[in-house]
Amino acid sequence: MSLFGTNTGFGSGGTGVFGSTTTDSHNPMKDVEVTSPPDDSISCLAFSPPTMPGNFLVGGSWANDVRCWEVQDNGQTVPKAQQMHTGPVLDVCWSDDGSKVFTASCDKTAKMWDLNSNQTIQIAQHEGPIKTIHWIKAPNYTCIMSGSWDKTLKFWDTRSPNPMMSLQMPERCYCADVVYPMAVVATAERGLIVYQLENQPSEFRRIESPLKHQHRCVAIFKDKQSKPTGFALGSIEGRVAIHYINPPNPAKDNFTFKCHRSNGTNTATPQDIYAVNAISFHPVHGTLATVGSDGRFSFWDKDARTKLKTSEQLDQPITACCFNNNGNIFAYASSYDWSKGHEYYNPQKKNYIFLRNAAEELKPRNKK
């Protein structure tokens, strides 16, 4: 019996997989812990594509490494391999066939990791740290898109030392997402640019930000025909904007919602407001997960405009999250994000990656 493929109560409280009933603040949701997590804050997570049998998870960290684990059907995780950069790894992605992993680093390079040979080669270079990396598979080309703090977005065919194309951005790249034929990049100074990727990448539209504070994360969502139709944008001010590219009624269809805040709306006590560190859409249901510096994850239904679930509070921020390709597993990383400065950094505190059964909790609300 597959633990992730069926609703077995995996990670749903009670005694949990490890038989512990004590309330444990590092894992209050009693989810499965990934073995051998990185030794420093975890910046990014990505599951293998549907073309690969099984589930493999890669994660990059501020310890300059990227690690790969096999996630078995019984929930156990097996560390498979790891590779190093000479600076923190800020983003990771997979090729569509699952044979390669691409990594972006503060060392101003991106690398291609061939998992079969366990070799890496440099495939991209920027003048500043590379913050985002995405694989693009178009009918007439495949390439890697890298976004950097040097204010450029570059496209690489992985075989040449020079980019196929370099696009200037108004500011530093803070976050990006790609769902062919669309890419969206959010920059410093609240810049927001949509690109179209058909034939060759080009700037499609600059959008005035729906948020008033620094952009932190962005994720594209699809319509019922699986076409990219808009994006969710998260800021450091505990808020997410849902933005459609061409909505029938922009004033009504686009909206923002508050999240990752404490003390509710009671005005007597000031509200603690936390950054939204990552957003991930469920590949089947189209619902979404957000994770924040408050140490919680939440699941949302954007169409019903309702919250489906919020986790208990972990004892440190959640810095990254992702779903596996069939949406049965939700992975999230618990590590310090420096949101409260160096005074709150505790080098003794371990970092964790947790896996949760996501099959049931992300089903959309029944429409009235």
Salt bridges, closest charged atoms under 4 A:
ASP24 OD1 - HIS26 ND1 2.72
ASP31 OD1 - ARG356 NH1 2.75
GLU33 OE2 - HIS26 NE2 2.68
ASP39 OD2 - ARG67 NH2 3.69
ASP65 OD2 - ARG67 NE 2.76
GLU70 OE1 - LYS80 NZ 3.36
ASP96 OD2 - LYS137 NZ 3.95
ASP107 OD2 - HIS85 ND1 2.88
ASP150 OD2 - HIS126 ND1 2.97
ASP157 OD2 - ARG159 NH2 3.52
GLU171 OE1 - ARG172 NE 3.05
ASP177 OD1 - HIS134 NE2 3.87
GLU203 OE2 - ARG206 NE 2.66
GLU237 OE1 - ARG239 NE 3.40
GLU237 OE2 - ARG261 NH2 2.94
ASP294 OD1 - HIS260 ND1 2.93
ASP303 OD1 - LYS302 NZ 2.83
ASP315 OD2 - LYS349 NZ 3.02
GLU343 OE2 - HIS342 NE2 3.31
GLU360 OE2 - LYS363 NZ 3.11
GLU361 OE2 - LYS309 NZ 3.38
GLU361 OE2 - ARG356 NH2 2.75
